[in-house]
Amino acid sequence: MDIQMPNMNGYQAAEAIRALPGKRGEIPIVAMTANAFEEDRRKALESGMTPIFAKPVDVSVSSRNTFQVFITLQIWSAYEYR
């Protein structure tokens, strides 16, 4: 989920998704933002996003980024959408 979108920002969109009933409100939401300050991370987590990646994502930079991308993909692949 991009944080800076027109009409409804990513925080608002994540909060709206989390308010949905049942499994629909539990889908994984990954924050993507060019603003990777601590305040942005806090707001993303508070709105229901997890994890948060700074754009551009460069998995070659560190093994931590690679691990985060891998874990996120595992979460998505294991999630049952209903």
Secondary structure, 3 states (H helix, E strand, C coil): CECCCCCCCHHHHHHHHHCCCHHHHHCCCCEEECCCCHHHHHHHHHCCCCCEEECCCCCCCCHHHHHHHHHHHHHHHHCCCC
